[in-house]
Each structure stands twice: as C-alpha cells, then as structure tokens.
Amino acid sequence: MKLSPLQKARYQYVPKLPGMLRGGISEICVNEGEATKSVADQEKIKALFPNTYGKKEITFQKGKNTAVAKKQVVGVILSGGQAPGGHNVICGLYDALKATNKDNVLYGFKGGPSGLVEDDFVVFDDEFINRFRNTGGFDIIGSGRTKLETEEQFKIATEVCKKHGITAIVIIGGDDSNTNAAVLAEYFAAHKTGVSVIGCPKTIDGDLKNDDIEISFGFDTATKTYSELIGNIERDCNSAKKYWHFVKVMGRSASHVALECALETQPNICLISEEVAAKKMSLSQIANDIADSVCARAQKGWNFGVAIIPEGVVEFVPEFSKLIAEINDLLAGNKADAFNKLANWNEKYAFIEKGLSKESMQVFAILPQSIQQQLFLERDPHGNVQVSLIESEKLFSALVKDVLAERKKKGLYNGKFSPLHHFFGYEGRCAFPSNFDADYCYSLGYNACMLIQYGYNGYLSKVSNLSKPAENWVAGGMPITKMMNIERRHGEDKPVIRKALVELDGAPFKFFEAHRKEWSENTCYLYPGAIQYYGPTEVCDVITRTLALEKGLVEE
Amino acid sequence: MKLSPLQKARYQYVPKLPGMLRGGISEICVNEGEATKSVADQEKIKALFPNTYGKKEITFQKGKNTAVAKKQVVGVILSGGQAPGGHNVICGLYDALKATNKDNVLYGFKGGPSGLVEDDFVVFDDEFINRFRNTGGFDIIGSGRTKLETEEQFKIATEVCKKHGITAIVIIGGDDSNTNAAVLAEYFAAHKTGVSVIGCPKTIDGDLKNDDIEISFGFDTATKTYSELIGNIERDCNSAKKYWHFVKVMGRSASHVALECALETQPNICLISEEVAAKKMSLSQIANDIADSVCARAQKGWNFGVAIIPEGVVEFVPEFSKLIAEINDLLAGNKADAFNKLANWNEKYAFIEKGLSKESMQVFAILPQSIQQQLFLERDPHGNVQVSLIESEKLFSALVKDVLAERKKKGLYNGKFSPLHHFFGYEGRCAFPSNFDADYCYSLGYNACMLIQYGYNGYLSKVSNLSKPAENWVAGGMPITKMMNIERRHGEDKPVIRKALVELDGAPFKFFEAHRKEWSENTCYLYPGAIQYYGPTEVCDVITRTLALEKGLVEE
C-alpha cells in the first residue's frame, strides 16, 4: 500500500499522555470525588437511571493500581459524523488494554452502532492498529448514524456481548450518542450483564461542551483546517482587492465553528446563529448589517471582504422558520398535487402568493428566485423543505446585493460588489488530527481503558485542564447522567445531554463582539496557515482561541 | 498588528539559495553559454526583436564578481493572478540589491503593471520587506491584469523610469506577462533607455513550463493545498461511504493542476482537458466513463468516490464549444431582444430549439435545466455565454446521474448515487509558500538582481535542476525570446511564449494513464495532509509528483 510522506511520518508520532498516566498501568490509582447529581431535573433523571445515577466523579493519579486483574474484552464503536482523532481514541484504548494484559481483546464494531446489533466486527491486532495511528478519518471501522435506543436493540446488544465475552463497550460520539451510552449503561446494570459502557466526547461542531467537557475532540483540527482556508481566502481577497467572499462553514445548529474561525482569522463579517435567534433578527436586518460593512469598506476604496456564515443560520431567523413551516403546510400530503400540476413558475408563484400569510410572503418575495424555487421544488420524502440544502451563503450575498442596489439609487453607495461563495465542511472532518487532537484522543482512549479496568459504568472518559501542557492534563471519569437534563424531543420528555450553544455572555463571543466593528470596517485579517505537526511548539501545539478565551488566557 | 503563530515563525525562515549564490555577491561570476534562437519561427521572432534576439544563455558560478559597480534603482511588478511565493521573489531581489550596494533602491509598482504607467509605487525598506518574508499573497504591493503592450504605455513607462532613475524593471508574471516583458525589453533597448527588463515565471496553473522553466512558482504550494483538501475529502468519503464528491480545481485551460492533484491523491476519476480535446470526447462519453467507475464500485458495495474536474474542461469538449458558439450567435446584437421578451422558460426553450442546429440541440437537451438556463440568462456585456461561470462539477454529476438512471432501468446498476460538489481555487493561490516555493522564489529574485547587475536585458530569471536539493540548483538567465513562437491571437500573428498544455505522451500523464483504471475501481486514496514547513525533510521538502515524474525520479 502506497502512503503519503506525512502519513508515514505521522506513524512515528508518539501522542502525549497526561502526566498522571505516564508511569505505566501499574502506577495508576483512583481518587474518588464527590457523588454527582444531574445538572437539572435531578429527581426525574435519578428515577430513569436508578442503577447509574449519583455515582462519584473520579480522577486518576499516580499510585499503586488496585484494580481487580480481570481479562477485558472491549468493543468500540464510532458513532455519527467523522471527527479528526477518532482513530487515536481507538489506538489509546488498544495500547492501554494490551499494556494491562496482553490477552485483552479489542473488537471494533463496523459501520457505527449498527455494527453492535448486527454483530459485524473486526478484532484489532498490532498490524491493523499501526496503520491508523495519528491519522484522520473514521475508516478504521467506519461510522454510522443508527441510534442505539430501543429495548429490542439493547437485548440484542446483550446477546452479542455475551457471545463474545465482552466486558465493556466504548462509544465514541456526540451528545446523542453519549446520551444513548448512558441509557445502555443503565440497561446493562439493571440486567446485571456485567458489561460496562464508557463514552468519549466527539464532534467537530463543538456543541458537546459543559462543566466537564472542555472541548469535544475534532473541533480543534476541523476549525484549524477551515481557518487555514479562510485565511488563505482573506489573503487572496486582500491581494486581488475585487471580491467579497461568502464562506459557509459546517455546523448545523450551534455556531461554535464559525465563531472559532472568526477568532482565528478576523474576517469582516461573521454571523452567529445564537445571536440571530436571541435578537430575533430578520433576513433584511442581517443583509443590512453586512451591507454596512460593504459600504464602509467601499468608501475606503476596498471593494472586497470576507463573511463567514454558519451552516444552520437561516433556521435561527424567526421569520424564515415561519416561512418554512407555512410552505411545509401548504404542500402537505396531497395538497402538493395541485401545485405540481401547474405549468410554469409564474403560475406556481401565484399559487404560493395565495397560500402564504402576508408576512411570510414578504419574506419569500425578497429571496432570490433560485432559492424560491429550491424551497418548492426540492422537498424531502415527507414533502418538507430541505433546509440543509439551502445555500445560505448565496442567499445572503443576493440579499446584500439588493440592499446595495437600493443604497446606490439613493446615492449612499458607489462601490462594486462581486461576491464569490464557498462551503467548508467535508474538508476538515477527516484531516490528520492536530497534535492537540492526537494527544487528547489518545488520552481519552487510554483513560477509557482505565475506567473499564476499575469497573466504572456509564462514565464519560474525561480529560481536562486542556489549556495547559499535556503533562498537566487531568484524567478521570464523570457519570454521564451528571450532564443530563430533561428536554422535549419529538413530543416526548427525554433525558438528554444538553447541547451547548454559543453563549452570548461567554468570553469567546464577548471578544468577538468587542472587535467586530473594527474588523468589519478595516482589514484586520489573520492568516493561520496550514496545521503544523512539527516545528516550534507555539506553532504546532496551539489550543483553540475559544478554549483560550474561556480559560482567560488571551491578553488585550 | 496581530499576527498568527505561523506567520511569526515563518519570518524566521531563511530560504535556501542555490549553492553557487551562497558565497556572497562578490563571489558570483557569469558563465556565458551558447547564443540562443527561438523555439520556432526564428526569422519572424528575430525581426521583431532585433536588439534582444539571439543573446546567450548564461549561468552563474562561484568566482570573482566582474560586474560594473553601478547604483541600481529597480522597479518590481506583480502581474496577474496570485501565486504563493511572490513576496519572496521581491524579498530575494531586495536582499541581493542591498547586499550589492546599500544605496540601491527597490520600487514596488502598485496594483500590477498599471502601477508603472500610473507611477503609483512604494519604496521598500527593511521594515516593510520583513513583514512579508515567506508569506503568501500579493498584498505587499497588489497585483493587476493590465497588460503592458502598447507603444503609448511603453513611452509612459520610459518617462517614469527616467523620472526615478530606474535602471531595471522586474516583472513577475505568467506567459503573457513574460511575453510583454520581452517586448518592453526590446523597446527599451531600441530606444537606448538603458533600462533592462527581467521576467520571473509565476503561475499556479503550471502552464508556463518549457525546456528552460522546470516549474512556474506557486504551482507547488497551490497543488499541495488542493491535494490536502482532496485527500481529506477522500478520507471522509471512505469513512462515511455514502457520497460521490465532484471536485473542480482551478486552471482555465491546461490541466496540470488537476493532474498533479490526481497524482498526489489517487482519486477514482480525474478528467484531463487535453485528453478530452485530443480524443474529441463528447459530454456523454465523459459521463459514461465516470458512470463506469460508479457502477464498478457500486458492485463492490462502494457507493462513494471522488472525481477531479479541471475548471476549463467543458471548453475542450468539441460539441460543447460548438453549442456555445451557436448560442452566442443566436443572441448576438439585437437578436437577444426577441428572446428576452419571451414570458417563460417554456417559450424560451422553444425559441432555442428553433435556433440551434440539430447537433447542438442534442447536446443542449441533455444538460440539466439549471445549466441550460445559465447559458442563456447569464451573459457577459457582449452578450456572450460566460463559460467560466458554468459549474462543470455539477454538470458532470447531473449527466452521470442520468446515465445511471438509464443503466438502472436496464438492470445494469443497483447502487445509490449522492453527489456533493466542491471548487478549489482561491484557497490555494495565497497559502504560505511551501519551503520549495519559498526557496525557489527567493532564489529567482536574488538571481534577477544578479542578471541586472551584469546588465542583461530581456532575460528570464532561471533557476533549474529543481528536483535536486537547493544546494545543487543552477542559477542563471535565458533570453525570453528563446521561448517564443508566433501564434494567432485575436486575429493577429503575435510573438508569444508557448503555453504548456499537459502532454499526453509525457511521463506525468503516462503514469496517471497506467494507474487510473485501478484507481477508478478500487480505493487507492492517498492522504497528503497539510503542507508542512518544519519536520523531516521527506515531509517538508517534497517536489511535485509532476516534476518528479518528468525527471524520472518515481520508482514503480
């Protein structure tokens, strides 16, 4: 098999473990902390998790390993979208298992959680594992989006575990997957299966974050990759001086990715969905804000700029959500038939005009025609508008163009506006993990093995103090139930891990807010460049700006 | 001014000069070679360049500097699209000028060649230059696309040079800009201005390449950046196993960029425009070829893949070029009025059907509607179709979809086809130059100064033997006229540097051709990862696969 030079070189990289885990397996002991309770709805969560609720937080420390020496057979699952570092979680887990007892076995269930219930697996050995050290992607065993949540699935999972003598399952996933990990852990405990479940916090979206999770893995690498590209585009834009670049970045609901990229690159504009929702902004308001930057810059002779658009922002615009709901309603069931029979767009437009409320029609009317048509013509199998397909970067540039045309008529603007569009998502989810993600993930996996060895169940592998050098990282575990509250999902009350949105009173947003006017009118671009895996530590071991700001580590 | 960690670190990088230039200015002497003649049309070129034709190739070597010690005042110009390393050409030129004589002066003409005729400039000093060492972009003085080609412009340029006492102009540009540099050099010589002109070979497209130019600068960094992204997408695609990614890469006419990216990443498909033209391929043929890969992979259960599409490929499809010509004709002048008055697309379609030849209508009919409409609705100020706006990545995925639907009906295909689309161009033109480009560009600039000092005019700064370590690079100069031939441009015979297209019997294409069937049916992805500026030399000093193959350096 042919390999790239970097891939060969990365095989040699030795991930940094937290200091307390560096003494070897026999030198790791447990320090039990306080009993925990869930962040909200304690009584309800407790009732739902009678066997796993209220357990103690633990940290590891240097000292004699007191775990019962028992052979472990562990199954690992990658769940959901790719994130750089997933391979290293598995490598860390594997190395710790083998270091503990060479007879320990690691199964990898293939294609996501469905691999467990379909009993589709590989058994790892050194040769297999070594091919994936410090590499990106989830191709080691594949991933999938099947949810493990039904009693039926749990029964099958129990059977599969019994069949292979599996003693623990490690689930690498986002908020939903870790919620399901907790439910599975409770099921295993209630049914006295002897199988424990450990979760690991993964998502490039950055929305699995709370008092116990400083950062989800993959966020660092993905945002550095997008920031590399945005910085390159900024430099291009500042050289050619003739385009406005509208850059959409991945992240369906929370805007952590957009915000981190903005902090790393200082673009002229960055929309934050949470702010749009909080201020109940309209499309026109947003377009006006962007146009203000375009005009201010045009006055200085700068007919160029960069705007970052979070993927899911349109869903946070109240009037737009309302419009979508009305369209879904207008074409629900067989009502779509009448619409589909209309001969051309003019007739369809008349139909729409009659069907929508006056307010929604006003919103609809300002959309560019390509998006109007998309809303009506490309619907999912249930007849609903596919919001995720909306090219919001083109939507906003079209709206801005209209605003500028108005201002030009009034003599308020006399520049040129040539927009270009980009979407960055797939480019970052499978990059070679940064040193931070390589170290963090390897530690999460190694640490998960220690939690298993010490018999913990329903715990999240927790590595914290991440803004410090790895030597000072703190490894341990936290009951997943501690992060839960009750939320209404699909009409039912469910215990779930709270999704972390961008906090408008948090330090990262506050920093952005304090600087954005300056960035919008001037050219303050920062060019982060490509992720470096070698070289000066200040270049190749940099934490995210978000984490640095949250920890109060940013001067000025 | 705030800077990224990498930018700060790159300031410290010391570019590697060719060994023969390392002894200091006083230790560089000239070795004159043979008199040259143009690659074709010798008599015509000689007649057009009586003062600069037929000069000798020169190389520098270690030895006593015999140049006349004369104060130099040099003006430098960045011409055309951005390419990583442009700043370093200027830094190398500046450093050599100052090392020769601290009273030497470097002017930077702003915004491209127009800066010279508009007398719009900056004068460089250490502080200014130091801010741009080893950085990407052309923002140091900006670039532009104005061509210096008229007698009128040359007269003004002469005046500007006289005014500032300028002794030489260095033009950093592509094939057209270097052609114009030769014409300007001839003008300056004929008019005994005493000003010399030196060209430097820049373009990420890679099409300024010949016996004397092994590679144009920027190609290395840009293709490595695109290959990073394509590799990441391949890894994502091989993890998620559910999408076909159609990736368009920049490069309007030649397919060097696409080919280099394919050699670096081994995708399932890569179209090469030159092959499409040579084989007179139709859109359907191309779509069929891609569909063959989709089907072969689907049979193995792999409903995913990656296809690279060169930006300009549709212009190389004969039937498509004919269609475009007919559309331009159909709507020429006031013929467009009748078309524009038609009420809706159905009526317009009927108009088109009547106006196009039967063959072109067949081509038009298979296009997706969005592209049909684009061809007719988005025309340039002259009423012509804007071919560059055609989203060819979407065009081909749509055509492939149709082919697959046909095959499905016949029971020949039973997979899923979910295409996603990307375009990479602006992301790579202003990346921090790779060590190769940083070294090569600095050497080109340094070398340009030596050519100036020794009084050469109409020369290209030539650095060769580039597949070897920089120590062994060969620095010298070549008369630009040597690379010229006569071509018909805009109805006139013009002396121009021949644009280098991908040679179908060249080693890079031959290698691709020999492997592409294997790549198309199997999963042979290579993941190059981000450009590394530090670390093991086999990671951070890698030449392009194209150059390695051309030099016979690739085993297997």
Interface residues (C-beta under 8 A of the other chain):
Chain A: K2 L3 S4 P5 L6 Q7 K8 A9 R10 G81 Q82 G111 T135 G136 G137 F138 D139 G142 S143 T225 E228 L229 G231 N232 I233 R235 D236 C237 N238 S239 A240 K241 H245 E264 Q266 A343 N344 W345 N346 L420 H422 F423 Y426 E427 G428 R429 C430 A431 F432 C524 L526 Y527 P528 G529 A530 I531 Q532 Y533 Y534 G535 P536 E538 V539 C540 V542
Chain B: K2 L3 S4 P5 L6 Q7 K8 A9 R10 G81 Q82 G111 T135 G136 G137 F138 D139 G142 S143 T225 E228 L229 G231 N232 I233 R235 D236 C237 N238 S239 A240 K241 H245 E264 Q266 A343 N344 W345 N346 L420 H422 F423 Y426 E427 G428 R429 C430 A431 F432 C524 L526 Y527 P528 G529 A530 I531 Q532 Y533 Y534 G535 P536 E538 V539 C540 V542
